[in-house]
Amino acid sequence: MYNERLRVFIAVDIEDPLVLSVLERIKDALVSTRVPMKPVETQNIHLTLRFIGEVPRAKVNEIIEEVLKPIQEEKFKIRLHGLGAFPSLARPRVVWVGVSDGAERLVKIRNAVEDRLRKLGFPPDKPKFVPHITLARIKGSRNLPSLTKILVDYSDYDIGEIVVDSIRLKKSTLTRSGPIYETLWEVKLH
């Protein structure tokens, strides 16, 4: 068990029932396009601050001590706003919900997390951090125009506001039916 490797990431879980119900309705609209996709299970909806990947179990304690415990932030609100896609609306592979208000606070926390992970020897994360919540991964191009229409229709849609009051180290176990997430450590914001 000592050599066990855990697939981990640092995230803000989305738990507000009202916001989750709006996200569920948007996911239903995405699925109704019949574009081949894998929607994110409602219980797994989160905002990733930093995907770390597979690490030895012993390294998890270092991440908790050196990366998470030093986080000294006050809780704050973020506004979820608009639908988009990576790499682009024309070639969507990941459909996401954006963050308007509060995005700069998430970036500040993410930058501190990134600096601490580098000090522990983790390689820098390549893509520029854009706070977002993944709703679905696109698996094909059938019916793409109907998906593009929904992305455009919801591009300026106000989803709601949530309070960020904790940051969690999550373990991801990949299964045939999708990932199973488990919280390994939680930092409460004051």
BELHU-V305747 format. One record per run of one state. SS is the DSSP state (H for helix, E for strand, - for the rest). FROM is the first residue (numbers start at 1). TO is the last residue. If there is no record, write none. Layout:
# BELHU-V305747
ss=[SS/SS]
from=[FROM/FROM]
to=[TO/TO]
This chain:
# BELHU-V305747
ss=[-/E/-/H/-/E/-/H/-/E/H/-/E/-/E/-/H/-/E/-/H/-/E/-/E/-/E/-]
from=[1/5/14/17/32/37/40/42/45/46/57/69/76/88/92/100/103/120/132/139/144/154/158/165/166/174/180/189]
to=[4/13/16/31/36/39/41/44/45/56/68/75/87/91/99/102/119/131/138/143/153/157/164/165/173/179/188/190]
